[in-house]
Amino acid sequence: MSGWNGIQAEDDVSDHDMLLFQQLFKQQIGLHLPLSKKALLQSRLGARLHELGLRQLGQYHALIAGEQGAQERQRAIDLITTNETYFFREQGHFDFLVEEFLPQWSSQQHLRVWSAASATGEEAYTLAMLLDRHRTAGSWSVFGSDVSMRVLRFARRALYPLARGQNIPRQYLRRYCLMGTGEYEGHFLVQAELRKQVEFAQRNLTRLDEFDDGLYDLIFLRNVIIYFDCPTKLQVLRDVIARLRPGGYLVVGHSESLHGMDLALEMHSPSIYRKPT
């Protein structure tokens, strides 16, 4: 029985194949891919198998698992990771930034903010808009990182469908966004001056010890730890917290909880935590 684009149907994706990819993605990026996600694996990788003339997931795994498969392995990581986001997502976190965090840190000469799972960049540019509005020029910087090179290219381009910006307040839309015309109609571009103050680079959250990025005053780590199993989640959180300045804040997604974890954090409010001084 054939499935979409020539790959086997979900029912034909064996437990063995799932375990192969489960182990590979866990090893490479810490992603926990349970056996119940056969349909996800099929839908995300099916078109790529078709492009390569492959019919079985096992063939594709053999291609990307070895030393010679690094480039295609990154392609598979790009395809399997979830990257849906939009501007001003989970507004309460940005209210906290403006109403509490920035007043508390007003004497800090330079604020460093990290969007640690920035996907296509909407979160990083949202932070940049607010920092530019409430801080003096040159007194802040935003670093956006993701494991997927594909979404980082999208983020650097900063060209978005209008639907992604429907939550941007009108004054920010006018100040920081250029409306597209002609072939770019229905899209907007983040203003060049703002783009210059946001840096994007690839970071694997399970291998942060490979980089020395210094300390941050505020870290957004939203809607990503839910994809890790418990030991990986704890490791990632501890490594991220090590990069948080004492007194700084860590923000996770509203659906994520750090309850019961042995972490050097104090809860400020649900999904917002402070590192003790």
C-alpha positions in Angstrom: 0.0 0.0 0.0 1.5 3.3 -1.1 1.3 6.5 1.0 1.7 10.2 0.2 4.4 10.9 -2.3 5.5 7.3 -2.6 6.5 6.8 1.1 4.9 4.0 2.9 1.6 4.8 4.6 1.5 5.5 8.4 0.3 2.0 9.2 3.3 0.6 7.3 5.9 2.7 9.2 7.4 0.1 11.4 8.2 0.4 15.1 11.8 -0.4 14.1 11.9 2.6 11.7 10.4 4.8 14.4 13.0 3.7 16.9 15.8 4.4 14.4 14.6 8.0 13.9 13.8 8.4 17.6 17.3 7.5 18.6 18.8 9.7 15.9 16.8 12.9 16.7 17.4 12.3 20.5 21.1 12.0 19.9 21.3 15.0 17.6 19.0 17.6 19.1 17.4 16.0 22.2 14.0 15.7 20.5 11.7 13.1 22.0 9.8 11.4 19.2 7.4 8.9 20.7 6.2 5.9 18.7 2.8 7.5 18.5 4.2 10.1 16.1 4.4 7.9 13.0 2.1 10.2 11.0 4.2 13.2 11.9 7.4 11.5 10.7 5.7 10.4 7.5 4.2 13.8 6.7 7.4 15.8 7.5 9.9 13.5 5.6 7.6 12.1 2.8 8.3 14.8 0.2 12.0 14.7 0.8 12.1 10.9 0.3 10.2 11.4 -3.0 12.7 14.0 -4.1 15.5 11.6 -3.5 13.8 8.6 -5.1 13.5 6.7 -1.9 10.5 4.7 -0.8 11.4 3.5 2.6 12.2 5.4 5.8 14.9 2.9 6.5 16.7 3.9 3.3 16.6 7.6 4.4 17.9 6.8 7.9 20.8 4.9 6.4 21.6 8.0 4.2 21.6 10.5 7.1 23.0 8.5 10.0 26.6 8.2 8.8 29.4 10.7 8.8 28.9 11.5 5.2 25.2 12.4 5.8 25.7 15.6 7.8 24.2 17.9 5.2 21.2 15.8 4.6 20.9 15.1 8.4 20.5 18.9 8.9 17.9 18.9 6.2 15.9 16.2 8.2 16.3 18.2 11.4 14.9 21.3 9.6 11.9 19.3 8.4 11.1 17.5 11.7 11.3 20.5 14.0 8.1 22.5 14.7 8.4 26.2 13.9 5.0 27.8 14.1 5.0 31.2 15.8 3.8 34.8 15.3 4.5 38.3 16.6 3.5 39.2 20.2 2.6 35.6 21.0 1.5 35.1 24.6 1.1 38.8 25.3 1.5 38.5 29.1 5.2 37.9 28.7 5.7 41.1 26.8 3.6 43.0 29.4 6.0 41.7 32.0 9.0 42.9 30.0 7.6 46.4 29.7 6.0 46.8 33.1 8.4 45.0 35.4 11.6 43.8 33.8 12.7 47.1 32.1 12.0 49.3 35.1 13.9 46.9 37.3 16.9 46.9 34.9 16.7 50.6 33.9 20.2 51.3 35.4 21.8 48.5 33.4 24.0 50.1 30.7 23.5 47.3 28.1 20.7 44.7 28.2 21.3 41.3 26.5 18.2 39.3 25.6 18.2 35.8 24.2 15.4 34.2 22.2 16.6 30.7 22.6 14.2 28.9 20.3 13.5 31.8 17.9 12.2 29.7 14.9 11.5 32.1 12.1 12.3 35.2 14.2 9.0 36.6 15.2 9.8 36.4 19.0 13.2 38.0 18.6 11.8 40.9 16.5 9.0 41.4 19.0 11.5 41.7 21.8 13.5 44.1 19.6 10.5 46.4 18.9 9.8 46.7 22.6 13.4 47.3 23.6 13.8 49.9 20.9 10.6 51.6 22.1 11.6 51.7 25.7 15.4 51.8 25.8 17.9 54.3 24.2 19.7 53.3 21.0 22.7 51.1 21.5 21.7 50.0 25.0 20.3 46.6 24.2 20.8 43.6 21.9 18.8 40.6 21.0 20.2 37.2 20.1 18.0 34.7 18.4 19.0 31.0 18.0 17.5 27.8 16.6 18.7 24.4 15.7 17.1 24.7 12.2 19.2 26.5 9.6 16.1 26.8 7.3 14.2 28.9 9.8 17.2 31.0 10.6 17.5 32.0 7.0 13.8 33.0 7.1 14.4 35.0 10.3 17.4 36.9 8.8 15.3 37.8 5.7 12.5 39.2 8.0 9.8 39.1 5.4 6.5 37.8 6.8 2.9 37.2 5.6 0.6 39.8 7.0 -1.2 37.1 9.0 1.9 36.6 11.2 1.7 40.2 12.3 -2.0 40.5 13.1 -1.1 40.9 16.8 1.4 43.7 16.3 0.1 46.9 17.8 -0.6 49.6 15.1 2.0 52.0 16.4 4.7 49.3 16.2 3.5 48.1 12.8 3.8 51.7 11.4 7.2 52.3 13.0 9.0 49.0 12.4 7.3 47.3 9.4 7.3 48.1 5.7 4.2 46.9 3.8 5.0 45.0 0.6 3.7 46.0 -2.8 3.7 44.2 -6.2 5.1 40.8 -5.8 5.4 41.3 -2.1 1.8 42.3 -1.6 0.3 40.6 1.4 3.7 40.6 3.2 5.6 43.0 5.4 9.4 43.5 6.0 10.9 44.3 9.4 12.7 47.7 9.1 16.4 47.5 8.4 17.6 49.5 11.4 15.8 47.0 13.8 17.1 44.0 11.9 20.7 45.2 12.5 20.2 45.0 16.2 19.1 41.3 16.1 21.7 38.6 15.6 20.7 35.1 14.6 22.9 31.9 14.8 22.4 28.2 15.1 22.5 26.7 18.6 21.7 23.2 19.6 20.2 23.5 23.1 21.5 20.0 24.0 25.1 21.1 23.1 25.4 24.6 24.5 28.8 23.8 26.0 30.2 24.1 22.5 29.7 27.9 22.6 30.6 30.8 25.0 28.0 33.4 24.3 28.3 35.2 27.7 25.5 36.0 30.1 22.0 37.3 29.4 19.7 39.4 31.5 16.5 37.9 30.0 16.1 34.6 28.3 12.9 33.5 26.4 12.8 29.6 26.2 9.2 29.2 25.1 7.4 26.2 23.7 10.5 24.0 23.2 11.2 22.0 26.4 7.9 20.2 25.9 9.7 18.3 23.1 12.4 16.9 25.4 12.1 13.9 27.7 12.7 14.6 31.4 16.5 14.1 31.7 17.1 16.2 28.5 14.7 18.9 29.7 16.6 19.2 33.0 20.0 19.3 31.2 18.9 22.0 28.8 17.3 24.1 31.5 20.4 23.9 33.7 22.7 24.8 30.7 20.4 27.8 29.8 20.2 29.0 33.4 24.0 28.9 33.6 23.9 31.6 30.9 21.5 33.8 32.8 22.9 36.7 34.8 22.1 36.6 38.6 18.9 38.5 39.1 17.9 37.8 35.5 14.7 36.2 34.3 13.8 33.0 32.3 10.5 32.9 30.5 9.0 29.6 29.3 5.7 28.9 27.5 2.4 29.2 29.3 1.8 25.5 28.8 5.2 24.5 30.3 6.0 24.0 34.0 9.2 23.7 35.9 7.4 22.5 39.0 9.3 20.0 41.0 12.6 20.4 39.1 15.8 21.0 41.0 16.8 24.3 39.4 18.5 27.4 40.6 15.4 29.6 40.0 12.6 31.3 42.0 9.1 31.5 40.5 8.0 35.1 39.8 4.7 34.0 38.3 3.6 31.0 36.2 6.0 30.6 33.3 8.3 33.4 34.5 11.3 32.6 36.8 14.1 34.6 38.4 17.7 33.5 39.0 18.6 34.5 42.6 21.4 37.1 43.0 
